Amino acid sequence: MKNLIQKGLGIALIALFTVSFTTIKRETKQIDTSKSNVEWKAYKVTGSHNGTVSIKSGYLTFDDNKLSGGSITIDMTTINTTDLTGEYKNKLDGHLKSKDFFGVETYETSSLNFTKVKTTGKNAYEVTANLTIKGITKKVQFSISIYGSKATANLKVDRTKFDIKYGSSSFFDNLKDKAIYDEFDLVADLQLN
């Protein structure tokens, strides 16, 4: 019994020293905002619209070359429709920036802060994060793939959770073909420094 306790203590001490002297290589890679882009696509009964929005700042962190965290800030004043031109484009851009949608005069930025990262395959991860839009923070999950200095993330957002209810048949009756679906898609192509 005494030998068993001594062996157990010896193993515990070896494990403690091994863990104490094993260092995790942590690295933070900044997102190159000039070479990165975020595309959005929103859907309505009669079709869809798509466009871009710019990244203001951001980074991804890695522990031993595996994604472990990150944060991205979006400049909401840069909302841009790319499937329309002229007067219709200007009207939609203005409406998206208005209080009906993102209220960019008050809420100039939105943010995504990683809280949990799970490896799902080689270079692939599932991320849980806090998404803040219009000052409202909700938990979201999305997938991200990383290859060298490039990363691609896909995220589906339910706008009504962020008090963006304009044209939502979840809140308004008789919208018919004027209804706008609650969820929109974001695809981020990131270049890391």
C-alpha angles and dihedrals in degrees: 000000000000090000090050091053092047091050091048091050091047092052091047092051092048090050091048093051092045092052092043094055099038108099125202113220104230119191131180117206118195119223111243098228093193092058099036128080142186120210124195131198123192126188135216133176092264098044139294145281129216138190147135140272126193130242112235096192142330150146142202123219125214131196111201089344093306121115110257106162149336149174133218129189118200124206100226092189088073096064104144131182112218103180095064135055138200122358096357092051092049092048093050093044089051093047093049090052092048128092089265087072127004102352092215094178087069101023107042095167140036124198142206117201119185115229102170135016124195124187111232100173143329105326091350129112141174112221130200111201145164110248117198120196123163089357092301118118123205134168115252136177127212143158126249131186123200126198114175108302095348129085132182123197130185120200134175114204128196101214094196090069086065095050094261100135103147110135093358115147086205088072107021130053128216097024091133109168091358092070118120117205117246097232127067130182130237125194117187122195107193130194112202126208 
